[in-house]
């Protein structure tokens, strides 16, 4: 565990890998990714994480609404974390994000499209359906389609 990590780990939360970025702790656990100055980001809310050999770039998603049983997501701007002595952290992040995805498919809509992703949420049974639309796609059209897809999966 890196020095200075003060995150309140849950009772069943185990550490998979850790390192630092700018002297601040970065910790991958069974439940999510602890980033400098942030609370834990659940694996199901990591839209994308890339490792370029020196820095981890993370695109986090926020829940922006719901449509039936589907959760609508909006991606946040990418955040780049240069890692000092990354060790196994990049591999742990890639493995955990990949393991959270059960399946995914893309629907094309006027103005773009939307990704429909079924994911496991650490600490919860079953899966959730997440929908992430491209910028410029009509939110009402996305919500209507998401509700239909969620009903079909129920």
Backbone as a printed PyTorch tensor [residue, N CA C, xyz], in Angstrom:
tensor([[[  0.8560,  -1.1760,   0.0000],
         [  0.0000,   0.0000,   0.0000],
         [  0.9030,   1.2410,   0.0000]],

        [[  0.6410,   2.1890,  -0.9050],
         [  1.5120,   3.3690,  -0.9120],
         [  1.3120,   4.2320,   0.3310]],

        [[  2.3930,   4.8680,   0.7330],
         [  2.3420,   5.7690,   1.8850],
         [  1.3540,   6.8930,   1.5910]],

        [[  0.5840,   7.2660,   2.5920],
         [ -0.3590,   8.3680,   2.4480],
         [ -1.7420,   7.9600,   1.9880]],

        [[ -1.9590,   6.6700,   1.7030],
         [ -3.2930,   6.2400,   1.2890],
         [ -4.2100,   6.2310,   2.4940]],

        [[ -5.2980,   6.9800,   2.3970],
         [ -6.2180,   7.0930,   3.5250],
         [ -7.6290,   6.6490,   3.1550]],

        [[ -7.7680,   5.9990,   2.0030],
         [ -9.0920,   5.5660,   1.5720],
         [ -9.6980,   4.5740,   2.5420]],

        [[-10.9640,   4.7450,   2.8670],
         [-11.6170,   3.7950,   3.7700],
         [-12.0270,   2.5330,   3.0130]],

        [[-11.1890,   1.5100,   3.0540],
         [-11.5070,   0.2660,   2.3670],
         [-12.7190,  -0.3980,   3.0120]],

        [[-13.5860,  -0.9310,   2.1640],
         [-14.7440,  -1.6700,   2.6600],
         [-14.2620,  -2.9690,   3.3010]],

        [[-15.1130,  -3.5550,   4.1170],
         [-14.7510,  -4.7710,   4.8480],
         [-14.2740,  -5.8850,   3.9190]],

        [[-14.9190,  -6.0310,   2.7670],
         [-14.5800,  -7.1180,   1.8390],
         [-13.6810,  -6.6520,   0.6930]],

        [[-13.1090,  -5.4680,   0.7840],
         [-12.2970,  -4.8970,  -0.2980],
         [-10.8330,  -5.2970,  -0.1330]],

        [[-10.2740,  -5.9050,  -1.1780],
         [ -8.8670,  -6.3100,  -1.1290],
         [ -8.0650,  -5.5320,  -2.1680]],

        [[ -6.8070,  -5.2750,  -1.8590],
         [ -5.9260,  -4.5110,  -2.7400],
         [ -5.2760,  -5.4570,  -3.7460]],

        [[ -5.3800,  -5.1040,  -5.0390],
         [ -4.7690,  -5.8990,  -6.1080],
         [ -3.4030,  -5.3500,  -6.4920]],

        [[ -3.2580,  -4.0200,  -6.5060],
         [ -1.9880,  -3.3860,  -6.8800],
         [ -2.0480,  -1.9240,  -6.4680]],

        [[ -0.8620,  -1.3260,  -6.2950],
         [ -0.8180,   0.0920,  -5.9380],
         [  0.4920,   0.7050,  -6.3990]],

        [[  0.4780,   2.0230,  -6.5150],
         [  1.6750,   2.7940,  -6.8420],
         [  1.3500,   4.2530,  -6.5160]],

        [[  2.1200,   5.1790,  -7.0530],
         [  1.8470,   6.5940,  -6.8220],
         [  1.8770,   7.3590,  -8.1380]],

        [[  1.1940,   8.5030,  -8.1190],
         [  1.1990,   9.4560,  -9.2280],
         [  1.3900,  10.8280,  -8.6180]],

        [[  2.5040,  11.4730,  -8.9390],
         [  2.7930,  12.7700,  -8.3340],
         [  2.9100,  12.6830,  -6.8310]],

        [[  3.3630,  11.5350,  -6.3300],
         [  3.5030,  11.3320,  -4.8960],
         [  2.2140,  10.9620,  -4.1920]],

        [[  1.0980,  10.9120,  -4.9290],
         [ -0.2080,  10.5590,  -4.3580],
         [ -0.5350,   9.1030,  -4.6870]],

        [[ -1.2230,   8.4050,  -3.7790],
         [ -1.5180,   6.9910,  -4.0050],
         [ -2.5170,   6.7420,  -5.1340]],

        [[ -2.2710,   5.6750,  -5.8700],
         [ -3.2010,   5.1140,  -6.8520],
         [ -3.3300,   3.6460,  -6.4640]],

        [[ -4.5600,   3.2000,  -6.1840],
         [ -4.7590,   1.8530,  -5.6450],
         [ -5.8880,   1.1510,  -6.4030]],

        [[ -5.5910,  -0.0320,  -6.9260],
         [ -6.5980,  -0.8770,  -7.5620],
         [ -7.0320,  -1.9220,  -6.5430]],

        [[ -8.3390,  -1.9930,  -6.3000],
         [ -8.8680,  -2.9610,  -5.3440],
         [ -9.9110,  -3.8450,  -6.0180]],

        [[-10.4520,  -4.7460,  -5.2660],
         [-11.5070,  -5.6170,  -5.7810],
         [-12.7700,  -4.8330,  -6.1280]],

        [[-12.9550,  -3.6590,  -5.5410],
         [-14.1740,  -2.8800,  -5.7690],
         [-14.0040,  -1.7110,  -6.7200]],

        [[-12.7720,  -1.2610,  -6.9400],
         [-12.6010,  -0.1250,  -7.8350],
         [-11.2010,   0.4460,  -7.8040]],

        [[-11.0800,   1.6320,  -8.3670],
         [ -9.7980,   2.3040,  -8.5260],
         [ -9.7970,   3.5890,  -7.7050]],

        [[ -8.8530,   3.6730,  -6.7800],
         [ -8.6720,   4.8750,  -5.9710],
         [ -7.6480,   5.7410,  -6.6900]],

        [[ -8.0560,   6.9410,  -7.0920],
         [ -7.1860,   7.8640,  -7.8120],
         [ -6.8220,   9.0360,  -6.9200]],

        [[ -5.7220,   9.7340,  -7.2020],
         [ -5.3160,  10.8620,  -6.3550],
         [ -6.4390,  11.8890,  -6.1850]],

        [[ -6.6930,  12.2310,  -4.9230],
         [ -7.6850,  13.2520,  -4.6100],
         [ -9.1190,  12.8560,  -4.8670]],

        [[ -9.3870,  11.5750,  -5.0570],
         [-10.7370,  11.1370,  -5.3940],
         [-11.1820,  10.0090,  -4.4760]],

        [[-12.4750,   9.7770,  -4.4880],
         [-13.0310,   8.6040,  -3.8250],
         [-12.8460,   7.4160,  -4.7670]],

        [[-13.2060,   6.2440,  -4.3150],
         [-13.0910,   5.0590,  -5.1530],
         [-13.9990,   5.2010,  -6.3760]],

        [[-13.4560,   4.8780,  -7.5410],
         [-14.2120,   4.8210,  -8.7850],
         [-14.5030,   3.3510,  -9.0480]],

        [[-15.7730,   2.9620,  -8.9480],
         [-16.1410,   1.5620,  -9.1740],
         [-15.7420,   1.1100, -10.5700]],

        [[-15.3540,  -0.1510, -10.6990],
         [-14.9260,  -0.6660, -12.0040],
         [-15.9970,  -0.4810, -13.0540]],

        [[-17.2580,  -0.5630, -12.6760],
         [-18.3540,  -0.4090, -13.6300],
         [-18.4960,   1.0250, -14.1320]],

        [[-17.7790,   1.9730, -13.5220],
         [-17.8250,   3.3710, -13.9690],
         [-16.5250,   3.8050, -14.6430]],

        [[-15.6720,   2.8480, -14.9610],
         [-14.4730,   3.1460, -15.7530],
         [-14.8420,   2.8630, -17.2080]],

        [[-15.0680,   3.9280, -17.9790],
         [-15.4160,   3.7490, -19.3920],
         [-14.2250,   3.2660, -20.1930]],

        [[-13.0600,   3.8170, -19.8690],
         [-11.8550,   3.4380, -20.5990],
         [-10.6470,   3.7520, -19.7370]],

        [[ -9.6720,   2.8680, -19.7770],
         [ -8.3920,   3.0960, -19.1050],
         [ -7.3000,   2.6240, -20.0520]],

        [[ -6.3390,   3.4960, -20.3220],
         [ -5.2420,   3.1390, -21.2170],
         [ -3.9100,   3.4170, -20.5390]],

        [[ -2.9510,   2.5670, -20.8440],
         [ -1.6030,   2.6710, -20.2970],
         [ -0.6550,   2.8660, -21.4660]],

        [[  0.1300,   3.9540, -21.4460],
         [  1.0500,   4.2290, -22.5510],
         [  2.5040,   3.9410, -22.1940]],

        [[  2.7230,   3.2870, -21.0720],
         [  4.0730,   2.9770, -20.6330],
         [  4.6010,   3.9260, -19.5770]],

        [[  3.9900,   5.1040, -19.4670],
         [  4.3940,   6.0650, -18.4320],
         [  3.2130,   6.6130, -17.6430]],

        [[  2.0270,   6.6350, -18.2630],
         [  0.8650,   7.2280, -17.5980],
         [ -0.3850,   6.3920, -17.8510]],

        [[ -1.2590,   6.3960, -16.8620],
         [ -2.5690,   5.7650, -16.9600],
         [ -3.5720,   6.8710, -17.2540]],

        [[ -4.3190,   6.7280, -18.3510],
         [ -5.3620,   7.6960, -18.6830],
         [ -6.7010,   7.0290, -18.4340]],

        [[ -7.5420,   7.6820, -17.6300],
         [ -8.8230,   7.1150, -17.2170],
         [ -9.9540,   8.0220, -17.6760]],

        [[-10.9500,   7.4120, -18.3140],
         [-12.1920,   8.1120, -18.6250],
         [-13.2480,   7.5170, -17.7060]],

        [[-13.7010,   8.3260, -16.7750],
         [-14.7290,   7.8960, -15.8260],
         [-16.1030,   8.2720, -16.3730]],

        [[-17.0980,   7.5070, -15.9980],
         [-18.4790,   7.7990, -16.3700],
         [-19.2550,   8.1820, -15.1180]],

        [[-20.2630,   9.0130, -15.3190],
         [-21.1890,   9.3260, -14.2360],
         [-22.5830,   8.8950, -14.6810]],

        [[-23.3650,   8.4500, -13.7180],
         [-24.7410,   8.0720, -14.0190],
         [-25.5400,   9.3490, -14.2160]],

        [[-26.1130,   9.5010, -15.4250],
         [-26.8190,  10.7360, -15.7590],
         [-28.3270,  10.5600, -15.8260]],

        [[-28.8040,   9.3470, -15.6230],
         [-30.2410,   9.1070, -15.6430],
         [-30.5230,   7.6270, -15.7500]],

        [[-31.7980,   7.3160, -15.9690],
         [-32.1950,   5.9240, -16.1510],
         [-33.3110,   5.8650, -17.1810]],

        [[-33.4590,   4.6900, -17.7660],
         [-34.5270,   4.4230, -18.7310],
         [-34.9630,   2.9900, -18.4740]],

        [[-36.0560,   2.8320, -17.7520],
         [-36.4290,   1.5020, -17.3040],
         [-35.3440,   1.0040, -16.3720]],

        [[-34.8560,  -0.2110, -16.6190],
         [-33.7930,  -0.7740, -15.7790],
         [-32.3980,  -0.3970, -16.2790]],

        [[-32.3170,   0.3540, -17.3660],
         [-31.0130,   0.7560, -17.9090],
         [-30.5090,   2.0120, -17.2080]],

        [[-29.1940,   2.0690, -17.0250],
         [-28.5380,   3.2350, -16.4330],
         [-27.8790,   4.0180, -17.5640]],

        [[-28.2260,   5.2940, -17.6880],
         [-27.6380,   6.1490, -18.7160],
         [-26.3670,   6.7750, -18.1630]],

        [[-25.3020,   6.7350, -18.9570],
         [-24.0000,   7.2370, -18.5250],
         [-23.5350,   8.3960, -19.3970]],

        [[-22.7440,   9.2580, -18.7910],
         [-22.0660,  10.3340, -19.5060],
         [-20.5920,  10.2500, -19.1530]],

        [[-19.7500,  10.2200, -20.1890],
         [-18.3110,  10.1730, -19.9460],
         [-17.7910,  11.5360, -19.5220]],

        [[-16.8390,  11.5100, -18.6100],
         [-16.1430,  12.7100, -18.1630],
         [-14.8800,  12.8790, -19.0160]],

        [[-14.2730,  14.0590, -18.9900],
         [-13.0290,  14.2310, -19.7410],
         [-11.9520,  13.2730, -19.2290]],

        [[-11.0480,  12.8470, -20.1140],
         [ -9.9750,  11.9480, -19.6820],
         [ -9.0660,  12.6160, -18.6530]],

        [[ -8.5950,  11.8330, -17.7010],
         [ -7.6230,  12.2970, -16.7030],
         [ -6.3770,  11.4310, -16.8470]],

        [[ -5.2270,  12.0750, -16.8740],
         [ -3.9470,  11.3770, -17.0750],
         [ -3.1780,  11.3560, -15.7600]],

        [[ -2.6960,  10.1670, -15.3950],
         [ -1.9510,   9.9770, -14.1530],
         [ -0.5890,   9.3560, -14.4640]],

        [[  0.4900,  10.1620, -14.5110],
         [  1.8220,   9.5730, -14.6680],
         [  2.1230,   8.7140, -13.4370]],

        [[  2.5370,   7.4760, -13.6620],
         [  2.7430,   6.5480, -12.5460],
         [  4.2230,   6.3430, -12.2690]],

        [[  4.5810,   6.5160, -10.9950],
         [  5.9380,   6.2120, -10.5500],
         [  5.9640,   4.7380, -10.1410]],

        [[  6.8830,   3.9950, -10.6750],
         [  7.0190,   2.5700, -10.3700],
         [  5.6560,   1.8710, -10.4260]],

        [[  5.0640,   1.7790, -11.6180],
         [  3.6940,   1.2730, -11.7460],
         [  3.4980,  -0.1720, -11.3290]],

        [[  4.5560,  -0.9750, -11.3840],
         [  4.4070,  -2.3750, -10.9890],
         [  3.2780,  -3.0510, -11.7490]],

        [[  2.3870,  -3.7010, -11.0130],
         [  1.2940,  -4.4580, -11.6250],
         [  0.0100,  -3.6490, -11.7650]],

        [[  0.0440,  -2.3550, -11.4210],
         [ -1.1930,  -1.5720, -11.4480],
         [ -1.8310,  -1.5030, -12.8380]],

        [[ -1.1020,  -1.1880, -13.9160],
         [ -1.7620,  -1.1270, -15.2280],
         [ -2.4560,  -2.4330, -15.6140]],

        [[ -1.8020,  -3.5580, -15.3470],
         [ -2.4020,  -4.8540, -15.6710],
         [ -3.6230,  -5.1280, -14.7980]],

        [[ -3.5560,  -4.7590, -13.5280],
         [ -4.6930,  -4.9640, -12.6210],
         [ -5.8940,  -4.1440, -13.0790]],

        [[ -5.6570,  -2.9100, -13.5010],
         [ -6.7490,  -2.0550, -13.9810],
         [ -7.3710,  -2.6700, -15.2320]],

        [[ -6.5450,  -3.0530, -16.1890],
         [ -7.0540,  -3.6400, -17.4300],
         [ -7.8680,  -4.8970, -17.1380]],

        [[ -7.3510,  -5.7530, -16.2770],
         [ -8.0390,  -7.0060, -15.9380],
         [ -9.3860,  -6.7350, -15.2690]],

        [[ -9.4080,  -5.8300, -14.3090],
         [-10.6530,  -5.5570, -13.5670],
         [-11.7160,  -4.9160, -14.4590]],

        [[-11.3150,  -3.9790, -15.3060],
         [-12.2870,  -3.3410, -16.2060],
         [-12.8460,  -4.3800, -17.1710]],

        [[-11.9750,  -5.1860, -17.7580],
         [-12.4060,  -6.2120, -18.7060],
         [-13.3250,  -7.2290, -18.0350]],

        [[-12.9980,  -7.6440, -16.8220],
         [-13.8230,  -8.6280, -16.1150],
         [-15.1990,  -8.0810, -15.7460]],

        [[-15.3310,  -6.7690, -15.6410],
         [-16.6320,  -6.1970, -15.2840],
         [-17.6130,  -6.2380, -16.4540]],

        [[-17.1040,  -6.3910, -17.6830],
         [-17.9560,  -6.3670, -18.8800],
         [-18.4140,  -7.7810, -19.2200]],

        [[-19.7320,  -7.9700, -19.2490],
         [-20.3130,  -9.2570, -19.6220],
         [-20.4710,  -9.3110, -21.1380]],

        [[-21.0820,  -8.3000, -21.7110],
         [-21.1800,  -8.1670, -23.1620],
         [-21.4920,  -6.7170, -23.5040]],

        [[-21.2970,  -6.3980, -24.7860],
         [-21.5700,  -5.0310, -25.2420],
         [-21.9250,  -5.0660, -26.7160]],

        [[-22.7390,  -4.1230, -27.0950],
         [-23.0670,  -3.9570, -28.5110],
         [-23.4060,  -2.4960, -28.7590]],

        [[-23.3580,  -2.1170, -30.0140],
         [-23.5820,  -0.7280, -30.3950],
         [-24.8250,  -0.6430, -31.2680]],

        [[-25.6490,   0.3490, -30.9820],
         [-26.8130,   0.6630, -31.8100],
         [-26.5530,   1.9950, -32.4860]],

        [[-26.7710,   2.0430, -33.7830],
         [-26.6560,   3.3070, -34.5100],
         [-27.9930,   4.0330, -34.4480]],

        [[-27.9240,   5.3270, -34.2480],
         [-29.0950,   6.1910, -34.1590],
         [-28.8190,   7.4350, -34.9950]],

        [[-29.8550,   8.2010, -35.3370],
         [-29.5930,   9.4550, -36.0480],
         [-28.6320,  10.3380, -35.2400]],

        [[-27.5970,  10.8080, -35.8900],
         [-26.6320,  11.6870, -35.2220],
         [-25.4940,  10.9590, -34.5330]],

        [[-25.4690,   9.6280, -34.6080],
         [-24.3960,   8.8740, -33.9460],
         [-24.8790,   7.5090, -33.5180]],

        [[-24.5710,   7.1510, -32.2970],
         [-24.9710,   5.8480, -31.8030],
         [-24.8310,   5.7780, -30.3030]],

        [[-25.0210,   4.5890, -29.7800],
         [-24.9050,   4.3850, -28.3340],
         [-24.3690,   2.9820, -28.0800]],

        [[-23.5110,   2.8810, -27.0650],
         [-23.0090,   1.5960, -26.5960],
         [-23.9200,   1.0840, -25.4930]],

        [[-24.2990,  -0.1790, -25.5980],
         [-25.0880,  -0.8690, -24.5860],
         [-24.1670,  -1.9110, -23.9690]],

        [[-23.9030,  -1.7750, -22.6820],
         [-22.9220,  -2.6250, -22.0140],
         [-23.5550,  -3.2460, -20.7680]],

        [[-23.5240,  -4.5830, -20.7100],
         [-23.9480,  -5.2590, -19.4740],
         [-22.7000,  -5.4890, -18.6480]],

        [[-22.7530,  -5.0350, -17.3880],
         [-21.5750,  -5.1260, -16.5210],
         [-21.9250,  -5.6930, -15.1630]],

        [[-20.9060,  -6.3100, -14.5810],
         [-20.9830,  -6.7380, -13.1850],
         [-20.5680,  -5.5520, -12.3260]],

        [[-21.2370,  -5.3980, -11.2010],
         [-20.8750,  -4.3600, -10.2380],
         [-20.2680,  -5.0590,  -9.0330]],

        [[-19.0140,  -4.7330,  -8.6920],
         [-18.3850,  -5.3920,  -7.5460],
         [-19.2440,  -5.2730,  -6.2900]],

        [[-19.4220,  -6.4030,  -5.6110],
         [-20.1840,  -6.4120,  -4.3740],
         [-21.6820,  -6.5810,  -4.5640]],

        [[-22.1400,  -6.6980,  -5.8310],
         [-23.5680,  -6.8760,  -6.1000],
         [-23.7680,  -8.1260,  -6.9440]],

        [[-24.9070,  -8.7670,  -6.7720],
         [-25.2470,  -9.9240,  -7.5940],
         [-25.8200,  -9.4550,  -8.9230]],

        [[-25.6550, -10.2590,  -9.9520],
         [-26.2430,  -9.9610, -11.2520],
         [-25.4680,  -8.9160, -12.0330]],

        [[-26.1450,  -8.3700, -13.0400],
         [-25.5290,  -7.3690, -13.9040],
         [-26.4390,  -6.1580, -14.0320]],

        [[-25.8620,  -5.0770, -14.5440],
         [-26.6460,  -3.8890, -14.8720],
         [-26.4370,  -3.5890, -16.3540]],

        [[-27.4140,  -2.9490, -16.9600],
         [-27.2960,  -2.4900, -18.3400],
         [-26.9620,  -1.0080, -18.3070]],

        [[-25.8360,  -0.6660, -18.9160],
         [-25.4200,   0.7280, -19.0130],
         [-25.5040,   1.1520, -20.4700]],

        [[-25.8960,   2.4140, -20.6840],
         [-26.0070,   2.9480, -22.0380],
         [-25.2390,   4.2570, -22.1000]],

        [[-24.3060,   4.3130, -23.0380],
         [-23.4510,   5.4910, -23.2190],
         [-23.6310,   5.9750, -24.6510]],

        [[-24.2600,   7.1320, -24.8180],
         [-24.5350,   7.6740, -26.1510],
         [-23.4160,   8.5910, -26.6170]],

        [[-23.2460,   8.6480, -27.9310],
         [-22.3250,   9.6120, -28.5210],
         [-22.8740,  11.0170, -28.3110]],

        [[-21.9760,  11.9940, -28.2730],
         [-22.4010,  13.3930, -28.2110],
         [-23.2160,  13.6970, -29.4670]],

        [[-24.2850,  14.4450, -29.2970],
         [-25.1060,  14.8400, -30.4340],
         [-26.2750,  13.9280, -30.7240]],

        [[-26.3690,  12.7950, -30.0520],
         [-27.4930,  11.8840, -30.2480],
         [-28.6530,  12.3660, -29.3830]],

        [[-29.8510,  12.3040, -29.9320],
         [-31.0480,  12.7560, -29.2180],
         [-31.2320,  11.9330, -27.9400]],

        [[-31.1700,  12.5820, -26.7650],
         [-31.3120,  11.8480, -25.5000],
         [-32.6380,  11.0960, -25.3770]],

        [[-33.7150,  11.6520, -25.9360],
         [-35.0150,  10.9810, -25.8580],
         [-34.9970,   9.6820, -26.6630]],

        [[-34.3420,   9.6930, -27.8250],
         [-34.2440,   8.4810, -28.6480],
         [-33.4120,   7.4200, -27.9340]],

        [[-32.3390,   7.8450, -27.2860],
         [-31.4910,   6.9050, -26.5370],
         [-32.2840,   6.2930, -25.3900]],

        [[-32.9900,   7.1240, -24.6360],
         [-33.7610,   6.6380, -23.4890],
         [-34.8430,   5.6540, -23.9310]],

        [[-35.5200,   5.9620, -25.0340],
         [-36.5790,   5.0800, -25.5310],
         [-36.0030,   3.7170, -25.9230]],

        [[-34.9050,   3.7260, -26.6580],
         [-34.2680,   2.4730, -27.0600],
         [-33.7180,   1.7220, -25.8470]],

        [[-33.1120,   2.4370, -24.9160],
         [-32.5530,   1.8090, -23.7130],
         [-33.6400,   1.1100, -22.9090]],

        [[-34.7850,   1.7370, -22.8030],
         [-35.8940,   1.1310, -22.0570],
         [-36.3480,  -0.1670, -22.7260]],

        [[-36.4290,  -0.1600, -24.0590],
         [-36.8250,  -1.3710, -24.7950],
         [-35.7990,  -2.4890, -24.6140]],

        [[-34.5270,  -2.1480, -24.7450],
         [-33.4750,  -3.1600, -24.6030],
         [-33.4770,  -3.7290, -23.1830]],

        [[-33.6130,  -2.8610, -22.1850],
         [-33.6280,  -3.3180, -20.7910],
         [-34.8050,  -4.2540, -20.5380]],

        [[-35.9700,  -3.9330, -21.0950],
         [-37.1500,  -4.7830, -20.9120],
         [-36.9300,  -6.1490, -21.5650]],

        [[-36.2800,  -6.1580, -22.7180],
         [-36.0090,  -7.4130, -23.4190],
         [-35.0400,  -8.2930, -22.6300]],

        [[-34.1040,  -7.6700, -21.9230],
         [-33.1120,  -8.4260, -21.1530],
         [-33.6400,  -8.9080, -19.8070]],

        [[-34.7490,  -8.3480, -19.3600],
         [-35.2920,  -8.7180, -18.0380],
         [-35.9050, -10.0930, -18.0510]]])
